[in-house]
Amino acid sequence: MTLPRDVTRFRQLLATTFNTTATIQRVSRVADNTGGTSDSYATVMTLPCQFYRQGTTPRERETTTQVQVTAIWIFVFPYGTELLNTDRITCNGRQFEVTSAAVGSFELAARVLAVELV
């Protein structure tokens, strides 16, 4: 199936708004010497993107010992980019954890939600 010319043109137009690059890291489980596993993250790709904070009010997120204030960030990547809910994104010296991949994605770009790791 061929795409309408407009879709291709809009993808190209959207790509001009990508004003930074992001490194995508994917988790891999490594066996440790006690019979368990440890998580390590390896870089799988570097992509152009844009990102911005969703809304203006940070949200509270419970951790095991405290309530942490977090802000949801939206990342937009080129069409066809596949990210997982376990991936991490490093962008402009900051690290983010993907919380929801392919949310609001459409035929022009891939969109993910992420929280900043502090």
Backbone atoms as SQL, in Angstrom:
CREATE TABLE atoms (id INTEGER PRIMARY KEY, chain TEXT, resi INTEGER, resn TEXT, atom TEXT, x REAL, y REAL, z REAL);
INSERT INTO atoms VALUES
  (1, 'A', 1, 'MET', 'N', 0.831, -1.172, 0.000),
  (2, 'A', 1, 'MET', 'CA', 0.000, 0.000, 0.000),
  (3, 'A', 1, 'MET', 'C', 0.881, 1.242, 0.000),
  (4, 'A', 2, 'THR', 'N', 0.624, 2.128, -0.894),
  (5, 'A', 2, 'THR', 'CA', 1.389, 3.371, -0.938),
  (6, 'A', 2, 'THR', 'C', 0.690, 4.440, -0.106),
  (7, 'A', 3, 'LEU', 'N', 1.486, 5.275, 0.486),
  (8, 'A', 3, 'LEU', 'CA', 0.955, 6.360, 1.311),
  (9, 'A', 3, 'LEU', 'C', 0.643, 7.572, 0.457),
  (10, 'A', 4, 'PRO', 'N', -0.348, 8.319, 0.839),
  (11, 'A', 4, 'PRO', 'CA', -0.592, 9.582, 0.137),
  (12, 'A', 4, 'PRO', 'C', 0.617, 10.505, 0.272),
  (13, 'A', 5, 'ARG', 'N', 0.868, 11.304, -0.719),
  (14, 'A', 5, 'ARG', 'CA', 2.008, 12.229, -0.682),
  (15, 'A', 5, 'ARG', 'C', 1.942, 13.152, 0.522),
  (16, 'A', 6, 'ASP', 'N', 0.739, 13.507, 0.943),
  (17, 'A', 6, 'ASP', 'CA', 0.601, 14.405, 2.084),
  (18, 'A', 6, 'ASP', 'C', 1.198, 13.815, 3.354),
  (19, 'A', 7, 'VAL', 'N', 1.019, 12.518, 3.570),
  (20, 'A', 7, 'VAL', 'CA', 1.549, 11.883, 4.778),
  (21, 'A', 7, 'VAL', 'C', 3.069, 11.973, 4.779),
  (22, 'A', 8, 'THR', 'N', 3.677, 11.650, 3.664),
  (23, 'A', 8, 'THR', 'CA', 5.140, 11.731, 3.572),
  (24, 'A', 8, 'THR', 'C', 5.603, 13.164, 3.785),
  (25, 'A', 9, 'ARG', 'N', 4.905, 14.108, 3.206),
  (26, 'A', 9, 'ARG', 'CA', 5.284, 15.521, 3.352),
  (27, 'A', 9, 'ARG', 'C', 5.150, 15.969, 4.807),
  (28, 'A', 10, 'PHE', 'N', 4.076, 15.548, 5.482),
  (29, 'A', 10, 'PHE', 'CA', 3.893, 15.932, 6.887),
  (30, 'A', 10, 'PHE', 'C', 4.948, 15.289, 7.783),
  (31, 'A', 11, 'ARG', 'N', 5.346, 14.062, 7.491),
  (32, 'A', 11, 'ARG', 'CA', 6.439, 13.428, 8.256),
  (33, 'A', 11, 'ARG', 'C', 7.717, 14.239, 8.121),
  (34, 'A', 12, 'GLN', 'N', 8.017, 14.661, 6.902),
  (35, 'A', 12, 'GLN', 'CA', 9.215, 15.468, 6.663),
  (36, 'A', 12, 'GLN', 'C', 9.122, 16.810, 7.362),
  (37, 'A', 13, 'LEU', 'N', 7.947, 17.409, 7.330),
  (38, 'A', 13, 'LEU', 'CA', 7.733, 18.692, 7.999),
  (39, 'A', 13, 'LEU', 'C', 7.892, 18.546, 9.512),
  (40, 'A', 14, 'LEU', 'N', 7.327, 17.494, 10.075),
  (41, 'A', 14, 'LEU', 'CA', 7.447, 17.259, 11.515),
  (42, 'A', 14, 'LEU', 'C', 8.904, 17.022, 11.906),
  (43, 'A', 15, 'ALA', 'N', 9.654, 16.347, 11.053),
  (44, 'A', 15, 'ALA', 'CA', 11.069, 16.089, 11.341),
  (45, 'A', 15, 'ALA', 'C', 11.867, 17.379, 11.465),
  (46, 'A', 16, 'THR', 'N', 11.428, 18.447, 10.839),
  (47, 'A', 16, 'THR', 'CA', 12.154, 19.719, 10.955),
  (48, 'A', 16, 'THR', 'C', 11.983, 20.340, 12.332),
  (49, 'A', 17, 'THR', 'N', 11.010, 19.866, 13.117),
  (50, 'A', 17, 'THR', 'CA', 10.804, 20.406, 14.463),
  (51, 'A', 17, 'THR', 'C', 11.663, 19.698, 15.505),
  (52, 'A', 18, 'PHE', 'N', 12.334, 18.618, 15.134),
  (53, 'A', 18, 'PHE', 'CA', 13.189, 17.904, 16.087),
  (54, 'A', 18, 'PHE', 'C', 14.428, 18.750, 16.347),
  (55, 'A', 19, 'ASN', 'N', 14.519, 19.283, 17.561),
  (56, 'A', 19, 'ASN', 'CA', 15.569, 20.255, 17.862),
  (57, 'A', 19, 'ASN', 'C', 16.675, 19.714, 18.758),
  (58, 'A', 20, 'THR', 'N', 16.646, 18.414, 19.046),
  (59, 'A', 20, 'THR', 'CA', 17.692, 17.817, 19.874),
  (60, 'A', 20, 'THR', 'C', 17.802, 16.332, 19.527),
  (61, 'A', 21, 'THR', 'N', 18.756, 15.660, 20.143),
  (62, 'A', 21, 'THR', 'CA', 18.874, 14.212, 19.940),
  (63, 'A', 21, 'THR', 'C', 18.768, 13.522, 21.291),
  (64, 'A', 22, 'ALA', 'N', 18.316, 12.290, 21.254),
  (65, 'A', 22, 'ALA', 'CA', 18.161, 11.496, 22.470),
  (66, 'A', 22, 'ALA', 'C', 18.808, 10.131, 22.267),
  (67, 'A', 23, 'THR', 'N', 19.399, 9.631, 23.328),
  (68, 'A', 23, 'THR', 'CA', 19.976, 8.294, 23.319),
  (69, 'A', 23, 'THR', 'C', 19.002, 7.361, 24.010),
  (70, 'A', 24, 'ILE', 'N', 18.658, 6.265, 23.353),
  (71, 'A', 24, 'ILE', 'CA', 17.727, 5.289, 23.906),
  (72, 'A', 24, 'ILE', 'C', 18.530, 4.134, 24.476),
  (73, 'A', 25, 'GLN', 'N', 18.240, 3.795, 25.729),
  (74, 'A', 25, 'GLN', 'CA', 18.909, 2.681, 26.389),
  (75, 'A', 25, 'GLN', 'C', 17.874, 1.614, 26.717),
  (76, 'A', 26, 'ARG', 'N', 18.240, 0.356, 26.467),
  (77, 'A', 26, 'ARG', 'CA', 17.343, -0.764, 26.709),
  (78, 'A', 26, 'ARG', 'C', 17.917, -1.629, 27.813),
  (79, 'A', 27, 'VAL', 'N', 17.037, -2.104, 28.688),
  (80, 'A', 27, 'VAL', 'CA', 17.455, -2.914, 29.826),
  (81, 'A', 27, 'VAL', 'C', 17.859, -4.313, 29.357),
  (82, 'A', 28, 'SER', 'N', 18.894, -4.829, 29.980),
  (83, 'A', 28, 'SER', 'CA', 19.269, -6.232, 29.782),
  (84, 'A', 28, 'SER', 'C', 19.558, -6.812, 31.158),
  (85, 'A', 29, 'ARG', 'N', 19.071, -7.988, 31.376),
  (86, 'A', 29, 'ARG', 'CA', 19.246, -8.649, 32.665),
  (87, 'A', 29, 'ARG', 'C', 20.527, -9.480, 32.632),
  (88, 'A', 30, 'VAL', 'N', 21.381, -9.246, 33.613),
  (89, 'A', 30, 'VAL', 'CA', 22.675, -9.914, 33.686),
  (90, 'A', 30, 'VAL', 'C', 22.700, -10.758, 34.950),
  (91, 'A', 31, 'ALA', 'N', 23.099, -12.013, 34.806),
  (92, 'A', 31, 'ALA', 'CA', 23.185, -12.906, 35.963),
  (93, 'A', 31, 'ALA', 'C', 24.282, -12.427, 36.905),
  (94, 'A', 32, 'ASP', 'N', 23.972, -12.431, 38.213),
  (95, 'A', 32, 'ASP', 'CA', 25.004, -12.068, 39.187),
  (96, 'A', 32, 'ASP', 'C', 25.506, -13.338, 39.878),
  (97, 'A', 33, 'ASN', 'N', 26.472, -13.192, 40.752),
  (98, 'A', 33, 'ASN', 'CA', 27.107, -14.360, 41.359),
  (99, 'A', 33, 'ASN', 'C', 26.310, -14.945, 42.521),
  (100, 'A', 34, 'THR', 'N', 25.133, -14.411, 42.812),
  (101, 'A', 34, 'THR', 'CA', 24.311, -14.966, 43.889),
  (102, 'A', 34, 'THR', 'C', 23.096, -15.720, 43.348),
  (103, 'A', 35, 'GLY', 'N', 23.046, -15.936, 42.048),
  (104, 'A', 35, 'GLY', 'CA', 21.932, -16.666, 41.453),
  (105, 'A', 35, 'GLY', 'C', 20.789, -15.781, 40.996),
  (106, 'A', 36, 'GLY', 'N', 20.905, -14.484, 41.197),
  (107, 'A', 36, 'GLY', 'CA', 19.864, -13.557, 40.771),
  (108, 'A', 36, 'GLY', 'C', 20.264, -12.845, 39.498),
  (109, 'A', 37, 'THR', 'N', 19.604, -11.751, 39.243),
  (110, 'A', 37, 'THR', 'CA', 19.943, -10.947, 38.070),
  (111, 'A', 37, 'THR', 'C', 20.050, -9.480, 38.452),
  (112, 'A', 38, 'SER', 'N', 20.815, -8.757, 37.684),
  (113, 'A', 38, 'SER', 'CA', 20.952, -7.310, 37.839),
  (114, 'A', 38, 'SER', 'C', 20.573, -6.662, 36.519),
  (115, 'A', 39, 'ASP', 'N', 19.943, -5.505, 36.606),
  (116, 'A', 39, 'ASP', 'CA', 19.589, -4.775, 35.397),
  (117, 'A', 39, 'ASP', 'C', 20.739, -3.877, 34.980),
  (118, 'A', 40, 'SER', 'N', 21.050, -3.900, 33.708),
  (119, 'A', 40, 'SER', 'CA', 21.998, -2.932, 33.159),
  (120, 'A', 40, 'SER', 'C', 21.382, -2.387, 31.884),
  (121, 'A', 41, 'TYR', 'N', 21.761, -1.168, 31.534),
  (122, 'A', 41, 'TYR', 'CA', 21.186, -0.505, 30.372),
  (123, 'A', 41, 'TYR', 'C', 22.252, -0.301, 29.316),
  (124, 'A', 42, 'ALA', 'N', 21.927, -0.707, 28.098),
  (125, 'A', 42, 'ALA', 'CA', 22.852, -0.549, 26.982),
  (126, 'A', 42, 'ALA', 'C', 22.216, 0.363, 25.939),
  (127, 'A', 43, 'THR', 'N', 23.027, 1.211, 25.342),
  (128, 'A', 43, 'THR', 'CA', 22.537, 2.118, 24.301),
  (129, 'A', 43, 'THR', 'C', 22.187, 1.318, 23.057),
  (130, 'A', 44, 'VAL', 'N', 20.973, 1.543, 22.535),
  (131, 'A', 44, 'VAL', 'CA', 20.540, 0.835, 21.337),
  (132, 'A', 44, 'VAL', 'C', 20.393, 1.757, 20.128),
  (133, 'A', 45, 'MET', 'N', 20.162, 3.052, 20.359),
  (134, 'A', 45, 'MET', 'CA', 20.054, 3.982, 19.235),
  (135, 'A', 45, 'MET', 'C', 20.106, 5.421, 19.724),
  (136, 'A', 46, 'THR', 'N', 20.462, 6.300, 18.817),
  (137, 'A', 46, 'THR', 'CA', 20.418, 7.736, 19.051),
  (138, 'A', 46, 'THR', 'C', 19.549, 8.338, 17.953),
  (139, 'A', 47, 'LEU', 'N', 18.558, 9.133, 18.365),
  (140, 'A', 47, 'LEU', 'CA', 17.559, 9.631, 17.426),
  (141, 'A', 47, 'LEU', 'C', 17.315, 11.129, 17.593),
  (142, 'A', 48, 'PRO', 'N', 16.936, 11.794, 16.523),
  (143, 'A', 48, 'PRO', 'CA', 16.480, 13.183, 16.664),
  (144, 'A', 48, 'PRO', 'C', 15.103, 13.180, 17.324),
  (145, 'A', 49, 'CYS', 'N', 14.806, 14.219, 18.071),
  (146, 'A', 49, 'CYS', 'CA', 13.506, 14.275, 18.741),
  (147, 'A', 49, 'CYS', 'C', 13.201, 15.699, 19.183),
  (148, 'A', 50, 'GLN', 'N', 12.029, 15.849, 19.734),
  (149, 'A', 50, 'GLN', 'CA', 11.660, 17.039, 20.496),
  (150, 'A', 50, 'GLN', 'C', 11.015, 16.537, 21.774),
  (151, 'A', 51, 'PHE', 'N', 11.136, 17.316, 22.842),
  (152, 'A', 51, 'PHE', 'CA', 10.463, 16.923, 24.076),
  (153, 'A', 51, 'PHE', 'C', 10.004, 18.159, 24.821),
  (154, 'A', 52, 'TYR', 'N', 8.945, 17.970, 25.579),
  (155, 'A', 52, 'TYR', 'CA', 8.359, 19.069, 26.338),
  (156, 'A', 52, 'TYR', 'C', 7.587, 18.496, 27.512),
  (157, 'A', 53, 'ARG', 'N', 7.403, 19.310, 28.519),
  (158, 'A', 53, 'ARG', 'CA', 6.702, 18.867, 29.714),
  (159, 'A', 53, 'ARG', 'C', 5.199, 18.905, 29.491),
  (160, 'A', 54, 'GLN', 'N', 4.525, 17.868, 29.946),
  (161, 'A', 54, 'GLN', 'CA', 3.078, 17.809, 29.829),
  (162, 'A', 54, 'GLN', 'C', 2.460, 18.564, 30.996),
  (163, 'A', 55, 'GLY', 'N', 1.632, 19.529, 30.689),
  (164, 'A', 55, 'GLY', 'CA', 0.984, 20.297, 31.744),
  (165, 'A', 55, 'GLY', 'C', 1.960, 21.171, 32.489),
  (166, 'A', 56, 'THR', 'N', 1.469, 21.837, 33.508),
  (167, 'A', 56, 'THR', 'CA', 2.323, 22.740, 34.273),
  (168, 'A', 56, 'THR', 'C', 2.509, 22.288, 35.712),
  (169, 'A', 57, 'THR', 'N', 1.632, 21.438, 36.200),
  (170, 'A', 57, 'THR', 'CA', 1.702, 21.022, 37.595),
  (171, 'A', 57, 'THR', 'C', 2.345, 19.648, 37.714),
  (172, 'A', 58, 'PRO', 'N', 3.433, 19.530, 38.482),
  (173, 'A', 58, 'PRO', 'CA', 4.027, 18.209, 38.699),
  (174, 'A', 58, 'PRO', 'C', 3.061, 17.300, 39.464),
  (175, 'A', 59, 'ARG', 'N', 3.260, 16.008, 39.332),
  (176, 'A', 59, 'ARG', 'CA', 2.420, 15.033, 40.030),
  (177, 'A', 59, 'ARG', 'C', 3.223, 14.345, 41.121),
  (178, 'A', 60, 'GLU', 'N', 2.504, 13.775, 42.069),
  (179, 'A', 60, 'GLU', 'CA', 3.168, 13.021, 43.124),
  (180, 'A', 60, 'GLU', 'C', 3.201, 11.553, 42.744),
  (181, 'A', 61, 'ARG', 'N', 4.320, 10.916, 43.074),
  (182, 'A', 61, 'ARG', 'CA', 4.510, 9.504, 42.768),
  (183, 'A', 61, 'ARG', 'C', 5.069, 8.836, 44.014),
  (184, 'A', 62, 'GLU', 'N', 4.436, 7.765, 44.442),
  (185, 'A', 62, 'GLU', 'CA', 4.895, 7.070, 45.640),
  (186, 'A', 62, 'GLU', 'C', 6.050, 6.143, 45.305),
  (187, 'A', 63, 'THR', 'N', 7.072, 6.196, 46.159),
  (188, 'A', 63, 'THR', 'CA', 8.148, 5.216, 46.093),
  (189, 'A', 63, 'THR', 'C', 8.067, 4.410, 47.378),
  (190, 'A', 64, 'THR', 'N', 9.004, 3.531, 47.609),
  (191, 'A', 64, 'THR', 'CA', 8.903, 2.653, 48.778),
  (192, 'A', 64, 'THR', 'C', 8.958, 3.400, 50.100),
  (193, 'A', 65, 'THR', 'N', 9.663, 4.524, 50.159),
  (194, 'A', 65, 'THR', 'CA', 9.813, 5.214, 51.440),
  (195, 'A', 65, 'THR', 'C', 9.350, 6.659, 51.447),
  (196, 'A', 66, 'GLN', 'N', 8.943, 7.169, 50.295),
  (197, 'A', 66, 'GLN', 'CA', 8.607, 8.587, 50.261),
  (198, 'A', 66, 'GLN', 'C', 7.670, 8.894, 49.097),
  (199, 'A', 67, 'VAL', 'N', 7.128, 10.080, 49.126),
  (200, 'A', 67, 'VAL', 'CA', 6.347, 10.580, 47.998),
  (201, 'A', 67, 'VAL', 'C', 7.262, 11.495, 47.210),
  (202, 'A', 68, 'GLN', 'N', 7.334, 11.267, 45.907),
  (203, 'A', 68, 'GLN', 'CA', 8.250, 12.011, 45.063),
  (204, 'A', 68, 'GLN', 'C', 7.445, 12.829, 44.059),
  (205, 'A', 69, 'VAL', 'N', 7.843, 14.063, 43.842),
  (206, 'A', 69, 'VAL', 'CA', 7.178, 14.916, 42.869),
  (207, 'A', 69, 'VAL', 'C', 7.809, 14.649, 41.502),
  (208, 'A', 70, 'THR', 'N', 6.971, 14.349, 40.526),
  (209, 'A', 70, 'THR', 'CA', 7.474, 14.088, 39.178),
  (210, 'A', 70, 'THR', 'C', 6.679, 14.899, 38.168),
  (211, 'A', 71, 'ALA', 'N', 7.295, 15.144, 37.054),
  (212, 'A', 71, 'ALA', 'CA', 6.622, 15.796, 35.927),
  (213, 'A', 71, 'ALA', 'C', 6.640, 14.816, 34.765),
  (214, 'A', 72, 'ILE', 'N', 5.558, 14.771, 34.030),
  (215, 'A', 72, 'ILE', 'CA', 5.478, 13.903, 32.860),
  (216, 'A', 72, 'ILE', 'C', 6.028, 14.676, 31.665),
  (217, 'A', 73, 'TRP', 'N', 6.894, 14.029, 30.902),
  (218, 'A', 73, 'TRP', 'CA', 7.488, 14.632, 29.714),
  (219, 'A', 73, 'TRP', 'C', 7.014, 13.870, 28.490),
  (220, 'A', 74, 'ILE', 'N', 6.782, 14.575, 27.420),
  (221, 'A', 74, 'ILE', 'CA', 6.374, 13.961, 26.159),
  (222, 'A', 74, 'ILE', 'C', 7.537, 14.060, 25.185),
  (223, 'A', 75, 'PHE', 'N', 7.921, 12.930, 24.632),
  (224, 'A', 75, 'PHE', 'CA', 8.967, 12.873, 23.612),
  (225, 'A', 75, 'PHE', 'C', 8.328, 12.510, 22.286),
  (226, 'A', 76, 'VAL', 'N', 8.737, 13.182, 21.228),
  (227, 'A', 76, 'VAL', 'CA', 8.256, 12.876, 19.881),
  (228, 'A', 76, 'VAL', 'C', 9.471, 12.475, 19.042),
  (229, 'A', 77, 'PHE', 'N', 9.406, 11.265, 18.483),
  (230, 'A', 77, 'PHE', 'CA', 10.490, 10.695, 17.682),
  (231, 'A', 77, 'PHE', 'C', 10.006, 10.483, 16.248),
  (232, 'A', 78, 'PRO', 'N', 10.929, 10.240, 15.324),
  (233, 'A', 78, 'PRO', 'CA', 10.519, 9.984, 13.941),
  (234, 'A', 78, 'PRO', 'C', 9.584, 8.776, 13.840),
  (235, 'A', 79, 'TYR', 'N', 8.747, 8.802, 12.822),
  (236, 'A', 79, 'TYR', 'CA', 7.829, 7.701, 12.556),
  (237, 'A', 79, 'TYR', 'C', 8.612, 6.390, 12.436),
  (238, 'A', 80, 'GLY', 'N', 8.068, 5.331, 13.005),
  (239, 'A', 80, 'GLY', 'CA', 8.695, 4.019, 12.923),
  (240, 'A', 80, 'GLY', 'C', 9.607, 3.684, 14.093),
  (241, 'A', 81, 'THR', 'N', 9.838, 4.645, 14.982),
  (242, 'A', 81, 'THR', 'CA', 10.671, 4.388, 16.151),
  (243, 'A', 81, 'THR', 'C', 9.905, 3.509, 17.123),
  (244, 'A', 82, 'GLU', 'N', 10.536, 2.436, 17.579),
  (245, 'A', 82, 'GLU', 'CA', 9.896, 1.539, 18.529),
  (246, 'A', 82, 'GLU', 'C', 10.598, 1.632, 19.877),
  (247, 'A', 83, 'LEU', 'N', 9.860, 2.057, 20.886),
  (248, 'A', 83, 'LEU', 'CA', 10.377, 2.118, 22.242),
  (249, 'A', 83, 'LEU', 'C', 9.545, 1.203, 23.125),
  (250, 'A', 84, 'LEU', 'N', 10.164, 0.744, 24.202),
  (251, 'A', 84, 'LEU', 'CA', 9.506, -0.139, 25.159),
  (252, 'A', 84, 'LEU', 'C', 9.252, 0.601, 26.460),
  (253, 'A', 85, 'ASN', 'N', 8.309, 0.120, 27.247),
  (254, 'A', 85, 'ASN', 'CA', 8.017, 0.746, 28.542),
  (255, 'A', 85, 'ASN', 'C', 9.167, 0.602, 29.529),
  (256, 'A', 86, 'THR', 'N', 10.145, -0.220, 29.225),
  (257, 'A', 86, 'THR', 'CA', 11.294, -0.407, 30.117),
  (258, 'A', 86, 'THR', 'C', 12.519, 0.380, 29.662),
  (259, 'A', 87, 'ASP', 'N', 12.401, 1.140, 28.569),
  (260, 'A', 87, 'ASP', 'CA', 13.546, 1.889, 28.045),
  (261, 'A', 87, 'ASP', 'C', 13.814, 3.146, 28.863),
  (262, 'A', 88, 'ARG', 'N', 15.029, 3.640, 28.716),
  (263, 'A', 88, 'ARG', 'CA', 15.422, 4.917, 29.302),
  (264, 'A', 88, 'ARG', 'C', 15.873, 5.839, 28.181),
  (265, 'A', 89, 'ILE', 'N', 15.664, 7.131, 28.398),
  (266, 'A', 89, 'ILE', 'CA', 16.027, 8.139, 27.414),
  (267, 'A', 89, 'ILE', 'C', 16.992, 9.116, 28.072),
  (268, 'A', 90, 'THR', 'N', 18.116, 9.370, 27.416),
  (269, 'A', 90, 'THR', 'CA', 19.035, 10.401, 27.876),
  (270, 'A', 90, 'THR', 'C', 19.006, 11.522, 26.846),
  (271, 'A', 91, 'CYS', 'N', 18.692, 12.723, 27.328),
  (272, 'A', 91, 'CYS', 'CA', 18.545, 13.860, 26.424),
  (273, 'A', 91, 'CYS', 'C', 19.005, 15.124, 27.146),
  (274, 'A', 92, 'ASN', 'N', 19.893, 15.867, 26.525),
  (275, 'A', 92, 'ASN', 'CA', 20.421, 17.117, 27.098),
  (276, 'A', 92, 'ASN', 'C', 20.987, 16.917, 28.498),
  (277, 'A', 93, 'GLY', 'N', 21.659, 15.795, 28.723),
  (278, 'A', 93, 'GLY', 'CA', 22.286, 15.527, 30.009),
  (279, 'A', 93, 'GLY', 'C', 21.323, 15.078, 31.099),
  (280, 'A', 94, 'ARG', 'N', 20.080, 14.870, 30.768),
  (281, 'A', 94, 'ARG', 'CA', 19.065, 14.439, 31.731),
  (282, 'A', 94, 'ARG', 'C', 18.598, 13.039, 31.364),
  (283, 'A', 95, 'GLN', 'N', 18.211, 12.274, 32.373),
  (284, 'A', 95, 'GLN', 'CA', 17.785, 10.904, 32.119),
  (285, 'A', 95, 'GLN', 'C', 16.306, 10.740, 32.464),
  (286, 'A', 96, 'PHE', 'N', 15.582, 10.048, 31.588),
  (287, 'A', 96, 'PHE', 'CA', 14.151, 9.839, 31.730),
  (288, 'A', 96, 'PHE', 'C', 13.846, 8.351, 31.634),
  (289, 'A', 97, 'GLU', 'N', 12.761, 7.952, 32.256),
  (290, 'A', 97, 'GLU', 'CA', 12.299, 6.565, 32.184),
  (291, 'A', 97, 'GLU', 'C', 10.967, 6.561, 31.442),
  (292, 'A', 98, 'VAL', 'N', 10.857, 5.729, 30.424),
  (293, 'A', 98, 'VAL', 'CA', 9.621, 5.648, 29.653),
  (294, 'A', 98, 'VAL', 'C', 8.534, 5.041, 30.530),
  (295, 'A', 99, 'THR', 'N', 7.412, 5.703, 30.602),
  (296, 'A', 99, 'THR', 'CA', 6.290, 5.177, 31.380),
  (297, 'A', 99, 'THR', 'C', 5.184, 4.666, 30.486),
  (298, 'A', 100, 'SER', 'N', 5.140, 5.135, 29.267),
  (299, 'A', 100, 'SER', 'CA', 4.103, 4.685, 28.349),
  (300, 'A', 100, 'SER', 'C', 4.580, 4.911, 26.922),
  (301, 'A', 101, 'ALA', 'N', 4.839, 3.833, 26.220),
  (302, 'A', 101, 'ALA', 'CA', 5.310, 3.936, 24.839),
  (303, 'A', 101, 'ALA', 'C', 4.126, 3.927, 23.883),
  (304, 'A', 102, 'ALA', 'N', 4.262, 4.645, 22.804),
  (305, 'A', 102, 'ALA', 'CA', 3.280, 4.684, 21.718),
  (306, 'A', 102, 'ALA', 'C', 1.948, 5.293, 22.129),
  (307, 'A', 103, 'VAL', 'N', 1.939, 6.117, 23.173),
  (308, 'A', 103, 'VAL', 'CA', 0.706, 6.795, 23.569),
  (309, 'A', 103, 'VAL', 'C', 0.490, 7.982, 22.648),
  (310, 'A', 104, 'GLY', 'N', -0.644, 8.004, 22.032),
  (311, 'A', 104, 'GLY', 'CA', -0.951, 9.119, 21.148),
  (312, 'A', 104, 'GLY', 'C', -0.127, 9.132, 19.884),
  (313, 'A', 105, 'SER', 'N', 0.508, 7.977, 19.563),
  (314, 'A', 105, 'SER', 'CA', 1.279, 7.917, 18.327),
  (315, 'A', 105, 'SER', 'C', 0.326, 7.940, 17.144),
  (316, 'A', 106, 'PHE', 'N', 0.822, 8.410, 16.059),
  (317, 'A', 106, 'PHE', 'CA', 0.008, 8.499, 14.863),
  (318, 'A', 106, 'PHE', 'C', 0.913, 8.213, 13.677),
  (319, 'A', 107, 'GLU', 'N', 0.405, 8.250, 12.519),
  (320, 'A', 107, 'GLU', 'CA', 1.165, 7.864, 11.344),
  (321, 'A', 107, 'GLU', 'C', 2.293, 8.828, 10.982),
  (322, 'A', 108, 'LEU', 'N', 2.435, 9.919, 11.727),
  (323, 'A', 108, 'LEU', 'CA', 3.471, 10.890, 11.408),
  (324, 'A', 108, 'LEU', 'C', 4.691, 10.784, 12.307),
  (325, 'A', 109, 'ALA', 'N', 4.503, 10.321, 13.560),
  (326, 'A', 109, 'ALA', 'CA', 5.609, 10.280, 14.514),
  (327, 'A', 109, 'ALA', 'C', 5.298, 9.291, 15.619),
  (328, 'A', 110, 'ALA', 'N', 6.327, 8.935, 16.390),
  (329, 'A', 110, 'ALA', 'CA', 6.154, 8.081, 17.564),
  (330, 'A', 110, 'ALA', 'C', 6.202, 8.975, 18.796),
  (331, 'A', 111, 'ARG', 'N', 5.274, 8.788, 19.707),
  (332, 'A', 111, 'ARG', 'CA', 5.175, 9.642, 20.894),
  (333, 'A', 111, 'ARG', 'C', 5.213, 8.774, 22.132),
  (334, 'A', 112, 'VAL', 'N', 6.031, 9.146, 23.130),
  (335, 'A', 112, 'VAL', 'CA', 6.107, 8.404, 24.394),
  (336, 'A', 112, 'VAL', 'C', 6.017, 9.355, 25.568),
  (337, 'A', 113, 'LEU', 'N', 5.559, 8.856, 26.709),
  (338, 'A', 113, 'LEU', 'CA', 5.546, 9.610, 27.949),
  (339, 'A', 113, 'LEU', 'C', 6.678, 9.096, 28.813),
  (340, 'A', 114, 'ALA', 'N', 7.330, 9.995, 29.553),
  (341, 'A', 114, 'ALA', 'CA', 8.452, 9.607, 30.385),
  (342, 'A', 114, 'ALA', 'C', 8.511, 10.494, 31.615),
  (343, 'A', 115, 'VAL', 'N', 9.142, 9.973, 32.685),
  (344, 'A', 115, 'VAL', 'CA', 9.392, 10.774, 33.881),
  (345, 'A', 115, 'VAL', 'C', 10.885, 10.914, 34.039),
  (346, 'A', 116, 'GLU', 'N', 11.307, 12.059, 34.564),
  (347, 'A', 116, 'GLU', 'CA', 12.723, 12.311, 34.752),
  (348, 'A', 116, 'GLU', 'C', 13.230, 11.552, 35.964),
  (349, 'A', 117, 'LEU', 'N', 14.358, 10.887, 35.823),
  (350, 'A', 117, 'LEU', 'CA', 14.989, 10.186, 36.935),
  (351, 'A', 117, 'LEU', 'C', 15.841, 11.188, 37.709),
  (352, 'A', 118, 'VAL', 'N', 15.665, 11.205, 38.997),
  (353, 'A', 118, 'VAL', 'CA', 16.386, 12.158, 39.823),
  (354, 'A', 118, 'VAL', 'C', 17.427, 11.435, 40.647);
